[in-house]
């Protein structure tokens, strides 16, 4: 399939990228979400703004007790980074489950988060890690809590002229445990159900789901059950029972509402046992 005609501009700075977005341009980073949509003509941007060459958007570092991941860091770079392995091992687990080798080598964390696919892995992972999304637009820079960033189906809090520049995650104290449990669609490897859990040394527990509803979400009711309490059969069962209360469950040709709900509960139990 062939996309509709479009202009192409390769930029070297964030400011140049923001200026180039005027008139309805779309950011091109890894391209693994945007290009297929363009080939299907589900998306017809008049211009692609290629940010792959912006050096300020690359790399992973520790800064002010935060791990800072550049928006164009690839899945493979994140999976192999020592800062990530030491502090957020479920990021490495999650990236190993994304697509195939080509996708992992070229796809970017910023692109995945901005696209906000309801079955993508990164949104759940950054939610569970209490990440903050750093963005920049014509009005300057701002930081958005991940809990405020994902607003609906393929929808985020980004303004039209803003781009993600980095993902910032507070370094947890020693003793934190993480896991990402995923039931994947075998062809696309998107999550039919994905559950990311981060349990801090003080017992605070973050639980995030992807693939279950029309957008990624934190399971607040389940978090309240287990945060600060021992993880045992009784507390895990109570968390599993509470997790999906009030959640609208997806039903599609991959999984019915009933089956997807069952899977979510099974994978939450697996996740809590993994960090217990």
C-alpha positions in Angstrom: 0.0 0.0 0.0 1.2 3.5 -0.8 0.6 6.5 1.4 -0.8 9.8 0.2 1.7 12.5 -0.9 3.6 14.3 1.8 6.5 16.7 2.3 9.6 15.6 4.3 11.8 17.7 6.5 14.8 16.5 8.5 15.5 18.7 11.5 18.6 19.0 13.8 17.2 20.8 16.8 14.0 20.7 19.0 13.2 24.3 18.2 13.4 23.5 14.4 11.1 20.6 14.9 8.5 22.6 16.7 8.6 25.3 14.0 8.2 22.6 11.3 5.1 21.2 12.9 3.1 24.3 11.9 0.4 23.4 9.4 -0.3 19.9 10.6 3.1 18.2 10.3 3.7 14.9 12.1 6.8 13.8 14.0 8.7 10.9 12.5 11.0 9.1 14.9 11.2 5.3 14.5 8.1 5.3 12.2 6.8 1.9 13.3 3.4 3.3 14.2 3.0 6.3 11.8 4.2 4.7 8.6 1.8 1.7 8.7 -1.1 4.1 9.4 0.0 6.3 6.4 0.1 3.2 4.2 -3.4 2.4 5.1 -4.3 6.1 4.6 -5.7 6.2 8.2 -3.3 9.1 8.7 -2.5 11.7 5.9 -0.1 14.3 7.3 0.9 17.0 4.8 4.5 16.8 6.2 6.8 14.4 8.1 9.2 16.1 10.5 12.1 13.7 11.0 13.6 14.1 14.5 16.0 11.1 14.4 19.0 13.3 14.0 18.4 15.6 17.1 21.3 14.7 19.5 19.5 16.3 22.5 16.8 13.6 22.3 19.2 10.7 22.5 20.8 8.8 25.3 20.0 7.6 28.9 21.6 9.2 31.9 21.1 9.6 35.7 20.5 13.2 36.7 19.3 14.6 40.1 18.2 11.2 41.3 16.2 10.6 38.2 16.9 8.3 35.2 16.4 10.5 32.1 15.6 8.6 28.9 15.8 10.7 25.7 12.7 10.5 23.6 14.4 8.9 20.6 16.2 6.2 22.7 15.3 2.9 21.0 13.8 -0.1 22.7 17.0 -2.0 22.3 19.1 0.8 23.8 16.9 0.9 26.8 16.9 -2.9 27.2 20.7 -2.9 27.3 21.3 0.1 29.5 22.9 -0.4 32.9 20.9 2.4 34.6 17.7 0.7 33.4 18.7 -2.8 34.4 19.8 -1.6 37.9 16.7 0.5 38.7 13.9 -0.5 36.4 14.4 -4.1 35.3 10.8 -4.4 34.1 11.7 -1.8 31.4 14.2 -4.3 30.0 11.7 -7.1 30.3 9.1 -5.1 28.5 11.3 -4.0 25.6 12.3 -7.6 25.0 8.6 -8.3 24.3 8.1 -5.5 21.8 7.6 -6.6 18.2 10.7 -8.1 16.5 14.4 -7.2 16.3 13.9 -4.5 13.7 11.2 -2.8 15.7 13.3 -2.9 18.8 16.3 -1.5 17.0 14.5 1.4 15.4 11.3 2.0 17.4 11.6 4.7 20.1 10.1 5.2 23.6 8.9 8.7 22.8 7.1 7.5 19.7 5.3 4.7 21.5 4.2 7.0 24.3 3.0 9.8 22.0 1.1 7.3 19.9 -0.7 5.9 23.0 -1.8 2.7 21.4 -4.2 1.0 23.9 -2.2 -2.2 23.6 1.3 -0.8 23.6 3.8 -1.8 26.4 5.5 1.5 27.2 2.5 3.4 28.5 1.9 0.8 31.2 5.5 0.7 32.1 6.0 4.4 32.5 2.7 4.6 34.5 3.8 1.9 36.9 7.2 3.7 37.4 5.6 7.1 38.3 7.4 8.6 35.2 7.1 12.2 34.2 6.9 13.1 30.5 9.0 16.1 29.5 7.7 18.0 26.5 8.5 21.2 24.6 6.4 23.4 22.3 6.1 26.9 21.1 5.2 28.1 24.6 8.2 26.5 26.2 8.9 23.3 28.2 6.7 21.6 30.7 6.5 18.3 32.6 3.4 16.1 32.6 2.9 13.3 35.2 2.3 10.0 33.4 -0.9 9.6 35.3 -2.2 12.8 33.5 -0.6 12.1 30.1 -2.8 9.3 28.6 -6.2 10.7 28.1 -8.0 8.2 25.9 -7.9 6.0 22.8 -4.7 7.1 20.9 -5.0 10.4 22.9 -2.6 12.2 25.1 -2.1 15.6 26.9 0.3 16.7 24.2 -0.6 20.0 22.4 -0.4 20.0 18.6 2.9 21.8 18.5 4.6 19.9 21.4 7.0 17.0 21.2 8.2 14.7 23.9 11.9 15.4 24.7 12.5 13.0 27.6 11.0 10.6 30.1 12.1 11.1 33.7 11.7 8.5 36.3 12.6 8.9 40.0 15.3 6.4 41.1 13.7 4.1 43.7 15.3 3.3 47.0 17.0 -0.1 47.4 14.6 -3.0 47.7 12.1 -2.0 45.0 10.8 -4.8 42.8 9.3 -4.7 39.3 7.7 -7.0 36.8 5.9 -6.9 33.5 3.6 -9.8 32.7 2.1 -9.9 29.2 -0.2 -12.1 27.2 0.7 -11.1 23.6 -1.1 -11.4 20.3 1.3 -13.8 18.6 1.6 -12.0 15.2 1.9 -8.3 16.3 3.1 -9.0 19.8 0.9 -6.2 21.1 -0.6 -6.9 24.5 -4.0 -8.5 24.6 -3.3 -8.0 28.3 -0.2 -6.5 29.9 0.3 -5.8 33.6 3.2 -3.7 35.0 3.8 -3.7 38.7 6.4 -1.7 40.7 6.5 -2.4 44.5 8.7 0.0 46.5 10.7 -0.9 49.5 8.0 0.7 51.8 5.3 -1.4 50.3 3.8 1.2 48.0 2.6 -0.7 45.0 1.8 0.7 41.5 -0.2 -1.4 39.1 -0.8 -0.5 35.5 -2.7 -2.3 32.7 -2.5 -2.1 28.9 -4.6 -3.9 26.3 -7.5 -4.2 28.7 -9.4 -1.0 28.1 -9.5 1.8 25.5 -6.4 3.4 27.1 -3.8 2.4 29.6 -4.7 2.9 33.3 -3.6 2.5 36.8 -5.6 0.0 38.9 -6.1 2.3 41.9 -8.5 0.1 43.8 -6.1 -2.9 43.6 -3.2 -0.6 44.6 -5.0 0.5 47.8 -5.5 -3.2 48.8 -1.8 -4.2 48.6 0.1 -0.9 49.2 1.8 -1.1 52.6 0.4 -4.5 53.3 2.0 -8.0 53.0 1.5 -9.7 49.7 -0.2 -13.0 50.6 -3.0 -15.2 49.2 -5.7 -13.1 50.9 -4.3 -9.6 49.8 -3.6 -10.8 46.3 -7.1 -12.3 45.9 -8.6 -9.0 47.2 -6.5 -7.0 44.8 -7.5 -9.2 41.9 -11.1 -8.8 42.8 -10.9 -5.0 43.0 -8.7 -4.3 40.0 -11.3 -4.0 37.3 -14.1 -2.5 39.2 -15.6 0.3 37.1 -13.3 -0.4 34.1 -14.8 -0.7 30.6 -13.2 -3.9 29.2 -12.4 -4.1 25.5 -14.0 -6.9 23.4 -12.7 -7.6 19.9 -11.7 -10.5 17.6 -8.7 -11.2 19.7 -10.5 -11.6 23.1 -14.0 -11.2 24.3 -14.8 -8.9 27.3 -15.1 -12.0 29.5 -11.9 -13.6 28.4 -9.9 -10.4 28.5 -11.2 -9.7 32.1 -10.2 -13.2 33.1 -6.7 -12.8 31.6 -6.2 -9.4 33.3 -6.9 -11.0 36.7 -4.6 -14.0 36.0 -1.8 -11.7 34.9 -2.2 -9.4 37.9 -1.9 -12.4 40.2 1.2 -13.5 38.3 2.6 -10.0 38.6 1.9 -9.6 42.4 3.4 -13.0 43.1 6.5 -12.0 41.1 7.2 -9.0 43.3 6.0 -10.6 46.6 
